[in-house]
Amino acid sequence: MNQPRMPLVTTGLAIATGLATVAALVGPVAAEPSSDASTRATSVTTDQVVTWGASADRVGGSFADQTVRNIIHTSVGGSDLRISLSNVFGDRIVTFDSVYVGVQSEGAGVVPGTNRQVTFAGSETVTVPNGAEVLSDPLPGDVPGDTNLTVSIHVRGASGSLTGHNLAMQTNYISGPGDHAADTDGTAFTQQATRWYWVDALVVDTRQQVDTVATLGDSITDGYGSTRDANHRWPDYLARRIAEQPPAHQFGIMNEGISGNRVLTDGAGVNVQARFDRDVLSQPDVRTVILMEGINDIGGGVATSADQLISAYRILIARAHTNHTCILGATLTPFEGAGYYSPAKEVIREEVNTWIRTSGEFDGIIDFDQVTRDPANPKRFLPAYDVGDHLHPSDAGYQAMANAIDLRQLECNR
């Protein structure tokens, strides 16, 4: 007799903890299914995609016998959740002896009955060497899209240097001493943080037609200036648009933006050429990359000509194509009025954008410059889309960027 899959999260945001719960949620177990139903059930092929991702980077501070509770927002729904933990920038081996995932209720709290322990190669404890990352065992059950999950991690002993993500635009939580990963009550989490710690991807199984889209860039992709805890980065708005599509046209979205990042040299985070394999090409089932990066190279004086960035873009395009991955080029948004603006740098930005639009070397073009600029002064943001620093979009600007993307381009094949 075929048993129903135990859900990780139901539409009521509760995790099943036993057969009684399953019966209450899905009704009585049906009689032996017909041969036709069995054939239909076994014909659905699944694939792994990334429902959330954030580029690993060096973050400040350290922990000792403490628990962090990361708040993670899914894009596409799926099943059999796997959690990727990174110690890529650590200076020592770290041991995580308690990792739990649940559904956020409010603040550091977890919806009662939803917090479940994650294992690694069958063990509740995992040791991760410095420079390495690890993927958990699949957690049986279903995970909804567009939902805040809690990923709670207790580190045994001293953590040393931390790996995480500096600009979360999300409130996360840190406990005092002790293992509080299994706690549903959030009272032990007495500190708040705006970084994510150790977790760099959530992977789910979905229908085989569903793939991953990687958004790769700097602070504008990372969501600087968007409303905290609201998921108003442009990749978030894109994920919500995609969720309205039929299942065969949906994607998981991973946000690989790093605030302050550059194409040509390390800045905030290692340069995009150096992190391209780890953050994009090695991730599950990436069909399409959206690349928007270069304004920090221009503004910071690293790129003194458009040709320098164009040469780097060509390298990234070639690497993506070798991996049978499509890469879409996004134009650089206006920045007149920003602290590092100059007329000479504006010439470089315009030359780069002209090449992106006309060269034909990307698999498609997203004209973020056109959609965000002020028609009365194309060198500047439209005031309604300017967060106020003349470099980063407001929430309305991020939404306009996402709305400008032709979703058909995401289905590019190579």
Salt bridges, closest charged atoms under 4 A:
ASP65 OD1 - HIS154 NE2 2.66
ASP80 OD1 - ARG5 NH1 3.03
ASP91 OD1 - ARG92 NE 3.39
ASP97 OD1 - HIS154 ND1 2.59
ASP97 OD2 - ARG156 NE 3.40
ASP146 OD1 - HIS73 NE2 2.65
ASP183 OD2 - HIS180 ND1 2.88
ASP205 OD1 - ARG82 NH1 3.09
ASP211 OD2 - ARG287 NE 2.70
ASP222 OD1 - HIS165 NE2 2.78
ASP236 OD2 - ARG233 NH1 2.53
ASP277 OD1 - ARG319 NH2 2.94
ASP279 OD2 - ARG275 NH1 2.87
ASP279 OD1 - ARG278 NE 3.40
GLU293 OE1 - ARG275 NH2 3.80
GLU336 OE1 - ARG380 NE 3.11
GLU346 OE2 - ARG349 NH2 2.91
GLU361 OE2 - ARG314 NH2 2.81
ASP363 OD2 - HIS321 NE2 2.76
ASP363 OD1 - ARG414 NH1 2.65
ASP367 OD2 - ARG357 NE 2.78
ASP369 OD1 - ARG349 NH1 3.06
ASP369 OD2 - ARG357 NH2 2.73
ASP369 OD2 - ARG373 NH1 2.98
ASP386 OD2 - HIS390 ND1 2.72
ASP389 OD2 - HIS392 ND1 2.59
ASP395 OD2 - HIS232 ND1 2.83
ASP406 OD2 - ARG408 NH2 2.98
GLU411 OE2 - HIS249 ND1 2.69
